Amino acid sequence: MAVSDPGNLLQLQRIIVGNNHGEKLVGILHETGSKELVIICHGFRSSKERIPMVNLAAAFANNGISAFRFDFTGNGESEGSFQYGNYRREADELRNVVEFFHAKKRLIAAVIGHSKGGNVVLLYASKYRDVSTVVNISGRFNLERGIGGRLGKDFLKRIKQSGFVDVKDRKGKIEYRVTEASLMDRLTTDMRAASLAIQRNCRVLTVHGSKDEMIPVEDAMEFGKYIANHRLFVIELADHEYTSHQDELASVVLEFVSQNHKDESLPDQLSCRKAGRIVRPRI
């Protein structure tokens, strides 16, 4: 199904891509007719319909670049069951999407991920090396952190005893189950090694909010220590979802992707923004 926007000839197309396990991944293509395309990945227990993903896709489309946002397995409209962890599997699903559009002769201008999706696009770049521009929005560097907040302080003991931990909402309803295998999937995902494996000809931008209470901004700074061709932009006062900073987030990401062949001039241009600051990578 396609929905046309008569103002700018934009079409929203529902696209289905198969993964390596025979499951259907559902996405929305913001089709502008451009050869260039950006692919946008959501975060943990999120979907293509969350505000950052929708707004980023719209910003690119409004600037003449097609964008595709999709749901990973077990999220949103896509098939399969939700699994905790799955970082490397989601990187492989991103590969399925990239290959789908490569077969249609599209040029992947960038892969962009928010939160866990930020980790996924970095893992993708470390493994497949066929995309020259990557944007990590609020990804977590140390995946050993942040687990206790979701699973409880004694999660390791409980998961060893029972083989799983159920995460419940405030009413006591089970939201999802974390198995020992899925927990180990997360704990054995090494973002330092992945960062080191990203080739220098791949340009990476990390964006983070200074008031992110879910993933501290210090995580963003760690990426710059290990990624060879890295820029970090901190958006002052922004939270994890960029609730009041959607326009600036879109502007920073769009500018970076558009600067594909002007890497050295990028920091000076970005540093002019009043609400954020560019942080040069540590050498």
C-alpha positions in Angstrom: 0.0 0.0 0.0 1.3 3.4 -0.9 0.1 6.8 0.4 1.0 9.8 -1.6 1.7 13.3 -0.4 0.8 15.7 -3.3 2.9 18.5 -1.8 6.2 16.8 -2.3 5.4 13.6 -4.2 6.4 11.6 -1.1 5.0 8.1 -0.9 4.8 6.0 2.2 5.1 2.4 1.3 4.7 -0.7 3.5 7.6 -3.0 2.7 8.1 -6.6 3.9 11.7 -8.0 4.1 12.4 -11.6 5.0 15.1 -12.4 7.6 17.4 -15.5 7.8 14.8 -17.4 9.9 11.9 -17.2 7.5 10.2 -14.3 9.4 8.8 -11.2 8.0 10.2 -7.8 8.9 7.7 -5.0 8.4 8.8 -1.5 7.5 7.7 1.9 6.1 9.5 3.4 3.2 9.4 7.2 2.8 9.9 7.1 -0.9 11.1 10.4 -2.6 12.4 8.8 -5.8 16.0 9.3 -4.7 18.6 6.7 -5.4 20.0 7.3 -1.9 18.3 5.8 1.1 18.9 5.8 4.8 17.8 2.9 7.1 16.6 3.7 10.6 16.6 1.2 13.5 14.6 1.4 16.7 15.7 0.5 20.2 14.8 -2.0 22.9 11.1 -3.0 23.0 10.4 -0.2 20.6 9.2 0.1 17.0 9.4 2.0 13.8 6.5 4.1 15.0 8.3 5.7 17.9 8.7 9.5 17.5 12.5 9.6 16.9 12.2 7.1 14.1 9.2 8.8 12.4 10.7 12.3 12.7 14.1 11.3 11.4 12.5 9.5 8.4 10.4 12.5 7.7 13.3 14.9 8.0 15.3 13.0 5.4 12.3 12.7 3.1 11.7 16.4 3.3 15.2 16.9 2.1 14.8 14.6 -0.8 16.4 11.5 0.6 14.3 8.3 0.9 14.2 6.7 4.4 13.2 3.2 5.6 12.2 2.5 9.2 11.4 -1.0 10.2 10.6 -3.4 13.1 13.1 -6.0 14.3 11.8 -9.5 15.1 9.3 -9.6 17.9 8.7 -5.9 17.8 6.0 -3.8 16.3 4.4 -5.5 13.2 7.3 -7.9 12.5 6.9 -11.6 13.0 8.7 -13.7 15.6 8.8 -13.5 19.4 10.6 -10.9 21.4 13.9 -12.0 22.9 16.1 -10.1 25.3 19.6 -9.6 23.8 19.6 -10.4 20.1 22.1 -7.6 19.3 24.0 -9.7 16.7 20.8 -11.2 15.3 19.4 -7.7 14.8 22.6 -6.7 13.0 22.0 -9.6 10.7 18.4 -8.5 10.2 19.7 -5.1 9.2 21.9 -6.9 6.7 18.8 -8.5 5.3 17.3 -5.0 4.8 20.4 -3.6 3.3 20.6 -6.5 0.8 17.0 -6.1 -0.1 17.5 -2.5 -1.1 20.9 -3.2 -2.8 19.0 -5.6 -5.0 16.8 -2.7 -6.0 19.9 -0.7 -6.9 19.5 1.7 -4.0 22.5 3.4 -2.5 22.6 3.1 1.3 23.6 6.6 2.4 23.6 5.7 6.1 22.4 3.3 8.7 21.0 5.1 11.8 20.0 3.6 15.1 18.5 4.9 18.3 19.3 3.4 21.8 19.8 -0.4 21.2 19.5 0.4 17.5 22.6 2.5 17.9 24.5 -0.6 19.1 23.1 -2.6 16.2 24.3 -0.2 13.5 27.8 -0.2 15.1 27.8 -4.0 15.2 26.7 -4.0 11.6 29.5 -1.7 10.5 32.1 -3.8 12.4 31.0 -7.0 10.6 29.8 -6.1 7.1 31.7 -2.9 6.2 29.5 -2.0 3.2 28.0 1.2 4.6 30.2 4.3 4.8 28.1 6.4 7.2 26.8 5.3 10.6 24.8 7.3 13.2 24.6 6.0 16.7 21.9 7.8 18.7 22.1 7.2 22.4 23.6 3.7 22.2 25.1 2.0 25.3 28.8 1.3 25.3 29.0 -0.9 28.4 26.3 -3.6 28.0 26.9 -4.9 31.5 25.3 -1.7 32.9 21.6 -1.0 33.0 20.6 -4.7 33.5 19.8 -4.5 37.2 17.4 -1.6 36.7 15.2 -3.9 34.5 15.8 -7.3 36.1 16.4 -6.4 39.8 19.6 -6.4 41.8 19.6 -10.2 42.3 18.9 -11.1 38.7 22.1 -13.2 38.3 21.1 -15.4 41.3 17.5 -15.8 40.2 18.4 -16.6 36.6 20.9 -19.2 37.7 18.3 -20.8 40.0 15.4 -20.8 37.5 17.0 -20.4 34.1 15.0 -17.2 33.5 13.7 -14.0 35.0 10.3 -12.5 34.2 10.0 -8.8 33.8 6.7 -7.5 35.0 4.9 -4.2 34.7 3.5 -2.2 37.7 0.3 -4.3 37.7 2.3 -7.6 37.9 1.7 -8.6 34.3 4.6 -10.3 32.6 6.0 -8.1 29.8 8.8 -10.4 28.7 11.0 -13.3 29.8 14.8 -13.1 30.1 16.5 -16.5 29.7 20.1 -17.2 30.8 21.0 -17.7 27.1 19.5 -14.3 26.1 21.2 -12.6 29.0 24.5 -14.0 28.0 23.9 -12.8 24.4 23.9 -9.3 25.8 26.8 -9.8 28.2 29.0 -11.3 25.5 28.3 -8.5 23.0 31.6 -6.5 23.2 31.1 -2.9 22.0 34.8 -2.1 22.5 35.8 -4.8 20.1 33.1 -3.8 17.7 34.2 -0.2 17.8 37.8 -1.2 17.1 36.7 -3.3 14.1 35.0 -0.4 12.3 37.2 0.6 9.4 38.5 4.1 9.2 36.7 4.8 5.9 33.4 4.5 7.8 32.3 7.8 9.2 30.5 7.4 12.6 28.5 10.0 14.4 27.4 9.5 18.0 24.6 11.8 19.3 23.6 11.8 23.0 21.5 13.9 25.3 23.2 15.5 28.3 20.2 14.7 30.4 19.8 11.1 29.4 18.8 9.2 32.5 18.6 5.8 30.9 22.1 5.7 29.3 24.6 8.2 30.7 26.4 10.5 28.3 29.7 9.1 29.5 28.9 6.0 27.4 28.8 8.1 24.3 32.3 9.5 25.0 33.7 5.9 25.3 32.8 5.2 21.6 35.2 8.0 20.6 38.1 6.3 22.3 37.9 3.3 20.0 36.2 4.2 16.7 38.8 5.5 14.3 36.6 8.0 12.3 34.3 9.3 15.0 32.4 12.5 15.9 30.4 13.0 19.1 27.6 15.6 19.4 26.0 16.2 22.8 22.6 17.8 22.7 22.3 19.9 25.9 19.3 19.1 28.1 18.0 16.3 25.8 16.7 13.1 27.4 16.9 9.6 26.0 13.9 10.1 23.7 14.9 13.7 22.7 11.4 14.6 23.9 11.9 18.4 23.5 14.8 18.2 21.0 13.4 16.4 18.0 14.1 19.1 15.5 17.7 19.5 16.7 18.3 15.8 16.6 17.0 15.6 13.1 19.1 18.6 12.0 22.4 17.2 13.4 21.9 13.8 11.9 20.8 15.1 8.5 23.8 17.5 8.4 26.2 14.7 9.2 24.8 12.3 6.6 24.8 15.1 4.0 28.5 15.9 4.7 29.5 12.5 3.2 32.5 13.9 1.4 33.4 16.8 3.6 34.4 15.1 6.8 37.1 17.5 8.0 34.8 20.5 7.8 32.1 18.9 9.9 33.1 19.7 13.5 33.3 23.4 12.9 29.9 23.5 11.3 28.3 21.4 14.0 30.0 23.4 16.8 28.1 26.5 15.8 24.8 25.1 17.2 23.9 26.8 20.5 22.0 23.9 22.1 24.7 21.3 21.6 28.4 20.8 21.6 30.8 18.9 19.4 33.3 16.8 21.2 36.4 15.9 19.3 37.6 12.3 19.5 40.4 11.6 22.0 43.7 10.7 20.4 
